[in-house]
């Protein structure tokens, strides 16, 4: 049984069980209130599902792609919650959760802001129904997404204003059950943060 969190687009939190499916899920498409929402949604899904934190076996976390500020909120929340209950985090590529349960070929598209889209291309699911990512995640200007689709004839465009934490958690359960590898435990930002550390101490003059 997992708590699942994704803030790569909007904010989505869920409690999932491998056999029973999604026990509770709460989502918001608001792209500017991740920090304000994530704690409230975690409390809401735990209450709705009736699952005590100690019963969870881990926390599935969407690692992106996504804008720096929003994405790091969900990752930090997931890691902190997992540490608090003494359970591991389970990192996954957020686009894979969107593709999970879909038939391919398809191109998953999320809003990366700054007039750009993040995209990943998928073929047909494998023999276990797990998504097969062929390319991406990558960034493209919004007016260039048609070229991405044209390069993949027959691929269906699938836009995701919110990445479902329910799908994320169920994908994590399926990967674990079949011994498949998880994502790297590093955020998929696709672009550097706006603020960077200077090379040395700032000079102060009178």
Legacy VTK file of the C-alpha trace (Angstrom):
# vtk DataFile Version 3.0
C-alpha trace
ASCII
DATASET POLYDATA
POINTS 206 float
0.000 0.000 0.000
1.455 3.342 -1.066
0.975 7.050 -0.665
1.582 8.662 -4.067
2.411 12.313 -4.756
2.908 14.192 -8.018
3.385 17.948 -8.439
4.915 17.960 -11.911
1.912 19.788 -13.366
-0.905 20.376 -10.878
-0.954 18.666 -7.498
-2.229 15.120 -7.022
-2.080 12.825 -3.993
-3.487 9.305 -3.601
-3.462 6.189 -1.468
-3.308 3.019 -3.559
-3.339 -0.701 -2.921
-2.034 -3.298 -5.369
-5.187 -5.398 -5.111
-7.882 -2.850 -4.210
-6.710 -0.090 -6.569
-7.050 3.609 -5.780
-8.468 3.968 -2.273
-8.573 7.777 -2.294
-7.309 10.508 -4.594
-7.375 14.311 -4.479
-6.105 16.564 -7.275
-5.911 20.214 -8.275
-4.910 21.659 -11.646
-3.621 24.838 -9.960
0.006 25.243 -11.061
0.927 27.871 -8.472
-0.256 26.475 -5.126
1.653 23.212 -4.745
3.111 24.126 -1.366
-0.247 25.256 -0.008
-2.099 22.194 -1.308
0.134 19.169 -0.858
-0.138 18.849 2.928
-3.900 19.349 2.870
-4.332 16.721 0.147
-2.141 14.206 1.980
-4.292 14.598 5.099
-7.472 14.333 3.013
-6.576 11.063 1.247
-5.382 9.424 4.451
-8.655 10.341 6.152
-10.828 9.248 3.209
-9.026 5.945 2.797
-8.933 5.226 6.525
-5.296 4.174 6.189
-2.919 5.021 9.026
0.558 6.148 7.880
2.151 3.160 9.630
0.307 0.805 7.241
1.963 2.306 4.167
4.876 0.440 2.629
6.322 3.474 0.868
5.736 6.778 -0.905
5.652 6.915 -4.715
6.905 10.267 -5.989
6.643 11.727 -9.480
10.120 12.977 -10.443
8.974 15.001 -13.437
9.455 16.380 -15.955
8.156 19.576 -14.472
9.036 23.170 -13.605
11.603 23.474 -10.824
9.533 25.159 -8.118
6.403 23.029 -8.317
8.200 19.733 -8.836
10.524 20.105 -5.855
7.537 20.679 -3.527
6.139 17.210 -4.192
9.525 15.523 -4.080
10.406 17.197 -0.779
6.987 16.340 0.680
7.281 12.715 -0.393
10.776 12.307 0.981
9.870 13.983 4.266
6.746 11.856 4.717
8.649 8.669 3.890
11.397 9.549 6.363
8.802 10.295 9.020
7.243 6.839 8.756
10.515 5.010 8.144
9.593 3.843 4.648
11.313 4.217 1.261
10.440 6.611 -1.529
9.622 5.093 -4.906
10.711 7.436 -7.739
8.945 7.357 -11.114
8.909 9.446 -14.273
5.624 11.347 -14.168
4.903 10.899 -17.882
5.065 7.124 -17.435
2.119 7.374 -15.038
0.106 9.240 -17.676
0.860 6.532 -20.244
0.085 3.688 -17.812
-3.168 2.003 -18.771
-3.244 3.618 -22.220
-2.774 1.941 -25.569
-0.044 3.286 -27.836
1.525 4.725 -29.746
1.069 8.056 -28.024
2.848 11.265 -27.077
2.287 12.475 -23.521
2.329 16.265 -23.266
2.495 18.442 -20.151
2.772 22.201 -19.796
6.357 23.177 -18.945
5.362 26.859 -18.935
7.471 29.577 -20.594
5.687 28.716 -23.843
7.128 25.208 -23.839
5.768 21.683 -23.575
7.408 18.649 -22.020
6.769 15.493 -24.030
7.515 11.772 -24.041
6.728 9.261 -26.788
5.442 5.729 -26.086
4.856 2.604 -28.094
2.390 -0.147 -27.313
2.529 -1.348 -23.688
4.645 -4.415 -23.038
3.286 -7.893 -22.310
2.562 -6.880 -18.708
0.701 -3.725 -19.704
3.552 -1.459 -18.591
4.387 1.664 -20.605
7.271 1.524 -23.083
8.879 4.959 -23.426
10.613 5.408 -26.777
11.794 9.021 -26.452
11.850 11.828 -23.929
11.169 13.418 -21.630
12.176 16.470 -23.633
11.213 20.112 -24.084
9.802 21.713 -27.212
8.395 25.199 -27.940
4.608 25.105 -27.976
4.506 25.811 -31.699
6.865 22.887 -32.282
4.731 20.121 -30.781
3.103 19.435 -34.158
6.541 18.557 -35.543
7.062 16.099 -32.686
3.753 14.427 -33.540
4.437 14.482 -37.287
7.671 12.584 -36.675
5.619 9.796 -35.060
2.848 8.886 -37.527
-0.160 7.333 -35.835
0.823 8.551 -32.378
-2.015 9.990 -30.325
-1.427 13.193 -28.377
-2.366 12.887 -24.706
-2.329 16.138 -22.716
-2.181 15.917 -18.923
-2.983 19.099 -16.975
-2.555 16.967 -13.837
-0.585 13.736 -13.458
-2.826 11.338 -11.545
-1.198 10.215 -8.301
-3.506 7.204 -8.419
-1.953 6.090 -11.709
1.503 6.889 -10.369
0.973 4.693 -7.325
-0.512 1.806 -9.285
2.373 1.958 -11.745
4.797 1.799 -8.811
3.004 -1.264 -7.460
3.086 -2.953 -10.871
6.782 -2.240 -11.416
7.651 -3.583 -7.983
5.483 -6.676 -8.397
7.216 -7.602 -11.653
10.741 -6.696 -10.580
11.036 -3.857 -13.079
13.463 -0.970 -12.483
12.260 2.343 -11.073
13.314 5.790 -12.209
16.509 7.431 -11.005
16.078 9.219 -7.697
16.770 12.583 -9.326
14.283 15.233 -10.451
13.698 15.579 -14.198
13.778 19.370 -14.528
14.774 19.637 -18.251
15.937 23.196 -17.647
18.178 24.680 -14.951
16.691 26.653 -12.038
16.454 30.424 -12.419
18.620 31.046 -9.348
22.143 29.651 -9.237
24.854 29.886 -6.617
27.695 32.334 -7.270
31.246 31.076 -7.650
32.505 32.861 -4.559
31.579 35.235 -1.730
29.975 38.476 -2.755
32.226 41.498 -2.305
30.838 44.115 0.054
31.999 47.692 -0.305
31.402 50.628 1.981
LINES 1 207
206 0 1 2 3 4 5 6 7 8 9 10 11 12 13 14 15 16 17 18 19 20 21 22 23 24 25 26 27 28 29 30 31 32 33 34 35 36 37 38 39 40 41 42 43 44 45 46 47 48 49 50 51 52 53 54 55 56 57 58 59 60 61 62 63 64 65 66 67 68 69 70 71 72 73 74 75 76 77 78 79 80 81 82 83 84 85 86 87 88 89 90 91 92 93 94 95 96 97 98 99 100 101 102 103 104 105 106 107 108 109 110 111 112 113 114 115 116 117 118 119 120 121 122 123 124 125 126 127 128 129 130 131 132 133 134 135 136 137 138 139 140 141 142 143 144 145 146 147 148 149 150 151 152 153 154 155 156 157 158 159 160 161 162 163 164 165 166 167 168 169 170 171 172 173 174 175 176 177 178 179 180 181 182 183 184 185 186 187 188 189 190 191 192 193 194 195 196 197 198 199 200 201 202 203 204 205
